[in-house]
């Protein structure tokens, strides 16, 4: 690498740093420092999540960024955001002169009902209930206040992409049932930068870094980052 960089990894709504752990491990093998942040209310319980607002999440990533920036040049800080983390990443990339922004299954348009129906039909055909259970659990897992704050964050940050002038990689799986794949098109088409890349993966689902397609997604991100150092 021509320069020492630090990657700030931002997880998604209701998740935690574990969602990006595979990427973090691979980057560290490449001697790239990777720092993760746990968003307020996450990795605890339903009550704790319900006590936090989107402003708390923005404040947390801003503070994490400032801590890194105290010892590293802005252009040497790379942002990787999974799902909602990509929205928070767009906020940072629009505010600071970061080195690059990577979004992974980041929602502009959420809930892909075509994929949801497909998963339910597959359950029926195979006699399984995995998707049904997952959707039922999700409907009760998150407080209404938290879901409202997610929507507020989306409304606030989707405009941020228009101010992103750093190199951009947008990765989106086509079988994602939580995010419509056209979200990545919106991100790609609305950033200022001309140094941008859009990658669609056929499979992997929403939590693509937690399944059998992890290596494929990690390699896409890793290659982009290393090619911009």
N, C-alpha and C positions, 0 to 999 in steps of 0.2 A: 504494500500500500504506500502511496505517496504521502499520505498524511494520517495522523492519528485521529480517529473519530470516536464518538460516543453515540450509541443508539438509545433513544428513549422509547421504551415499549409501553403502549397503553392498551389495556384490556377492554373488554366490552361490558355492556350493561348486564348486571347480575352475575358477572363472572369474576375473574381474578387473574393474577399474573400467570397462573398455570396454563391459560389459553395460549400464551406465547412462549412457554418454556422451551419447547423444541427449537424454536428459532433462536432464542437466547443462547442455548447450549451450542448450537452450530456456529453462531457468530463468535462466541468466545473461543471456539476451536480455531477460528480464523484470526485470532488475536484482536478482535473488535470488542471493545467494552460495551456491554449492554446493561442498561439500567431499567428496571421496571418500577411501576408505581401502583399502589393499591388505592383505588378510588374510595372516597368516604362512603361508609355504609356497606361496603362490599366485604366478602369473606367473613361475614358475621352472621346475622340472622335477619329475618323479614322485618322485624321492628326497627333494627338499626338502619336498614336500607330506606325505610319509610320516613326516617328523620332527616334525610339529606336531600338537598335540592341540586339542580343542575349547576347552580352557581358554586356550590361546594366542589363539584367535580372539576369545573373550570379552574377554580382556585388551586386545587390539588396538583393539576398538571402544570399550571403556571409556576407554582413553587418548586416542583420537581425540575422543571426546565431551568429556572433561575439558579438552582443549586448546581446544576451541571455547568451552566454558563459562567459561573464564578471562576471556573478553572479551565474552560475550553472555549475557543472562538465559536461564535454563532454558526459560521459556515461549516464547522466540524461536528455539529450536532444534527443527527439524522433522526427523524420521527417515524415510528411504525405504529399504526393504530389498527387494531382488530375491531370490527363491527363499530359500536359507538365510539371506541377509541380513535377511529379514523376521523370522526367528527371533531373530537377534542384536538386531534392532531392538526386538522385544518385551521383551527383557531390559533394554535401556536405558529403554524407556518405562515399565516396571514399577518401575524403580529411581529414575528422575528425573522431575521435573515438566515433561516436554517439551511442546512446542506441539502436535504431532500425530504420528501414526504412519501410514505408508502401507506396505502389504505388496503385493507383486506376484508372483503365482505362487509363493506361499510354502507349503512342504509341511507338512502335518500328517499326511496320508496320501499316501505317495509311490508312484510307478509306476502309471500308469493303463493297465492291460493292454488295455482295450478300444481305446484310441487307438493303442497299440503294434501290436496285431493289425491294426487298420485301416490303419496306415501300411505294414505288411508286405504286406498284400493289395493295396494300391495299387501297390506296387513290382512285384508279380507281374503285375498287369494291364497295367501300362505298360512292363514290360520293364526298369525301372530298378532300381538297387541302392543308392540313396542311403540309405534307412532301414536296410537290412541292414548296410551299412558303418558307419553311425553307431552302431548298437547294439553291433556287434562291437568297435569302437574304445573305446566307453565301458566295456565289460566288462573291458578290460585297462588302461585309462588310469589308474585310481585305485588306490592301494595299499589293501589290505584294512584296514590300521590306520586309514587316513583315512576309509574308509566306516564303520568302527566308531565313529569319533569323531563323524561326522555324526549317527549314530543316538543317540549319547550326548547330543549337543547338542539334538537334537529332544526327547528325553526330559526334559531339564532345562528347556527353554524353552517347551514347549507350555503349561506351567502358568503361565507369565508373563503370558499374554494375560488371565488372570482378574484381574490386578492393573493392567491398562491402563485409565486413566481419562481420557486425553486423546482428542481427536477422532481417529477412525479411518477410513481408506479401505482396503478390501480389493479388489484387482483380480485376476481370475482368468480365463484363457482356457480355453474348454471343450475345445479340441483339444490341450491340454497332455498330453504322454505321460509326463512325469516327475512330475507332481503331479496327484492326483485333485482334481477341481473341488470336491468336498465339503470340502476343506481350508479354502476361503474361508468356507464356512458355519460351520465350527467357530470360526474366528477371529471372525467377525461375532457369533456367538451367545454367545461366552464373555467378551468384554471388558466391563468395568464401565460404560464410557461409553454414554450414549444418543445422543451426537452421532457417528453412524457411518453408513457407506455401503458397500454391497456392489455391485460392478459385475462382470458377466460379459461377456466378449467371446467371440463365436462362434469367431473365428479368431485366429491369431498364434503358436500353439505355445508351447513353454516360453520360448525366448529371444525374447519378443515385441518387445523394444526393438531387435532386430537385423534385423528383416525388414520386409515391406511394410505391416504394421499398426502400425509404430512410432508414427506420428503420432497414431493413435487412442488408444493407451495413454498417450502423453505428454500429450495434451490432457486425459484423464481426471484424471491426477495433478496436472497444472499447475492446472487449474480448482479442484480441491479445496484445494490449497495456497493459491492466491490468494484463495479465498473464506473462508479462515480466517486472514487477515492483517489 
